[in-house]
Amino acid sequence: MAEKCIYCGMDIEEEGVVRKIDGEEIKFCSQHCAVMFEGLEKKGRMKAAIMAERGEIISGLEDERGTRVITLIHRREPWEEKDESSISIEDTEHVLMRIRQTPGDKDVDLILHTPGGLVLAAEMIAMAVKNHPSKVSVIVPFYAMSGGTLIALAADEIIMEKDSVLGPVDPQLGGVPAGALISLLGKKPPENISDDNIMLSEEARKSLERVQKMVKWLLEDKMGKEKAENLAEFLTGGYTTHDTPIVFEVAKGFGLNVKQGMPRRVYDLFRTFEFGACPRPQYVKY
């Protein structure tokens, strides 16, 4: 099993970069990570200890399940001042690199805990999950809303607790559901609607169609074309509020391949994060 860089968490190739810090030799995946880590001072030592603990937990989970474990968890890091609260392009880079580093014949477990985030970032991760040649399981111990649900739909199976939740994936423009913007033109005459809202309505239509096609593509090979179309329309059409919880039994009723049975080490991993402020899912830009 490859060693992990304690700064970025990526696999260390070959000999890596070794630096002596506070009298201890520490190995990094690159010169960049070594330099960045040295600048952390006391917080760097805290990060090293926590990342080492996480590495042990993840290694144990990988041994237990025979998979490559990748995490996308939006919780406050103890050494950071800000919360990591939504799916970003930086998340995409990290997850895609981890998936690409995984051999094609190796199964993947993606631990997912997020209120959602940028549509492009979520779509790129979903495509990478779907395109991995071997089995990909998305593990949702608590919630994976909005863009997180989009990623989960790409997996071969979703592992949840009975009260874990997914959510609708209808696009949000400026904090307003796409469906509401589209319906605006049918409720008021055009001369009574601002130019900005008319343009937003057109963008909302395009966004809804785009996400609907993506969801259909993610699901077609799992449940057939007709069922995939119907579910894609329901999840993207704004029939419920954006924060409506989709629990295990509902997801099962949709025909999704959901299973119960959360590995204990997943909760051990969450002990290494701090609680922090996280915006409610309906306010997330998706």
N, C-alpha and C positions, 0 to 999 in steps of 0.2 A: 504494500500500500504506500502510495506516494506521500511524502511529508507535505504539510501545509505551511504556507507562509503565514506568520503570525500577524502580519500587517493587513494583507488583503484576502487571505484565506485560500488563495489559488495553490495548485499543486506546484511543488518545487522540482524543476527539471534538472536532471544530472546533479552536479555539485552545488548549484545555487550560489548565493552570495553570503559569506559568513562575516559577521561583524562582532567585535567584542564590546559589549555594553554592560556597564556596571560590573565588570569582572566576569561576565558570563558570555560564552560564545553562542550567538543566535544566528540561525540560518534563515535567509529570505529568498524569495523567488527572483528578485531583481535588485539592481543597484538603487532604483527609484524607491522601492519599498524600504530598503535599508536606511536611506537618507531620511525619508519621511518618518520612519519609526524613531530614529535618533532624536528628532525634533520634538517628540512627544513628552520627553522627560518622565516625570512621575506618572502621568497618565499613560505613558507608553508601557511602563511596568505593569500597571493595572490591566491594560489591554492584553499584554502578553500572558498574564495569568489566566484571564477569562477566556482568551482564544485557545489556550492550551487545554482548558477544561472542556470547552466546546469540541475541540478536536478529538478528545478522548470519547466524549459522548457520541459524536457522529461516527467515529471509527467503530465503536461498539455496535451502533445501529446498523452500519454497513455489514459488519460480520454476522450479525443476527439475521439480516434479511437477504444478504448476498447481493446488495445493490450499491450504486453510487448515490449518495445522499447529497442533495443540493437544497439550500434554504433561501426562501424569500420571505423574510419576517420583518414586519414594520412595527418595531418597538424601540424604545429609547435605549441607546448604548450607554453604559455607565460612564464612559470616558468622553461622551459628547454632550454639548450644551443643548443641541436641538434634537427634536424628534424626527425620525425617518418615518413619515406618515403616509406615503403613497408611492405607487409604482412609477419609477422615473426611467429615463433613458439610461442612466448609470446602472440601474438594476438590470436592464436588458443586457448591457455589455457583460456584466458579471455572470448572469444565468446562462447566456449563450456560450460564453467561453467555457463554463463548467460542462455544459452539455456536449460541446464539441470536443472537449478533452476526454469524454467518456467513450470507450470502445463501442462499436456498433452492436456487439453481442452482449453488452452489459445493461441490465435493467437499471432504471433510475427511479428514485424516490424524491419528489419535490415537496418539501414541507412549506406550506403556503399559509400566511397569516397577514391579511392586508384588507383595507377598505376599498381598494381599487387605485386608479391613477390614470396616467396618460394613455389614450387609446392606442397610439402607435407602439408604445412600449409593451403594452399588454398583448397586442397582436403579434409582435415579433417573438415574444416568449412563447405564445400559444403555437405559432408555426414551428418553432424549434422543438417543442414538446411533441407535436403531432408527427414531425418528420424523423424523430429518433427511431432507428430500426427496431430496437428492442422495447420491451414493455416499460411504460412510464406510469407510475402511480403518483397522484397528487394527494398529499396528506393534509387534511384540514382539521386541526384540533379544535379551533374556535370559530373563525369566520374567514371567508374569502369572497368579498363582495365585488360587484361590478366587474372591473377588469380582472380581478382575482378569479371570478367565476368563469370568465372567458378562457383563462388559462386552464382552469380545472376541466372545462368541457373538451379540451384538446387531449386529455390524458386517456389512457386505456382503462383506468379505474380511478375512482375517487374514494379515499378512505376517510370516513367521518365518524364522529360520535352521534348519538341519537339527536342531540340538540346542537350540533354544529350547524352553521348556516352558510348557504350560498345566497345569491341575489340576482335580480334582473340585470340585464346588460344594455338597457336602453341608453343611447348617447345623451349626454348633458352638454348643453351649450350655454356658457355664461351662467351656470347654475340652474338653468331651466331645461326641463325634459324636452327632448326633440319632438315627441308626440304632441306636447302642448303647443309648441311653436308651429308645427304643421297644421294643427286643427284651427289655429287662429284665423287663417284665411277663410275658413268656412263659417266663422262666427261673426265676423265684422266685414263690412265692405272695405275694399282696398284703400279707398280715400281716407278712411278713418284709422288706418294702420301706419305707423311711422315707417320711413324707408329702411331704417335699421332693422326693424322687426321683420319686414318683408324679406330682406336679404338673409337674416338669420333663419327664417322659415325655410328658405331654399337650401341653405347649408344644412339645416336639420334634416331635411328630406334626403339629401345626399348621404349624410352621416348614418342615418337609420338604415338606408339601403345597403351601405357598405358593411356595417356591423352584422346586419341580417344575413348577408351573403357569407360572411366569415363564419358565423355560427352554423349555418347550414353545411358549409364545407367541413367544419370540424366534426359534425355529427353524422353525416351521410353514411360513412362506412360502419357506424356503430348501430344504427337503428333503421336504415333505409331512407330513401329520398323523401317520401311523403311525411313520415313522422318527424324527420329532421326539419322540413319546411315549416310544419305546424309549430314545433317547439321554438324554432328560431323566431317566428313571428310573435309568439307569446312573450318570449324573453326580451325582445327588443322593442315591442310595440307600445310600451308605456301603459299597459293594462293595469298595472299596480304601481305603487310608489317605488322609488328607486331603492329604498331601504327595506322593502318587504322581504322577510326571511324565508328562504327555501330550506327547510329542514330535511333530515335524512329520508323520512317516509315520503315527503313530497317529491324529492329528487328521484327516489325509487319509482314513484308513480309516473314520473315523466319518461321513464325508460332508460335513465342513466345508470351506468354500471357503478353503483355505490355499494360500499361494504363498511361494516362496523368492525372495530378492533384496533384501537389506537396503541401503537407500541409504547411501552412505558418510558423509554428513553426520550421520546418526543417531549414529554413533560419535564424531564430532567434538563433538556436543552432550554426550555423557557425560563427555568430558574436563573439562568445567567443573564437575562435581560431585566431592565428596569421598567416599571410602569411609567407611562408618560401620557401627555395630552394627545388625543387622536381625534381628528374631525369626524363627525358622524358621516356614515357612508353616503347619505343623500347629498352632501355638499361637495363630494369629490368630483373633480373634473374628469369625466369619462366621455 
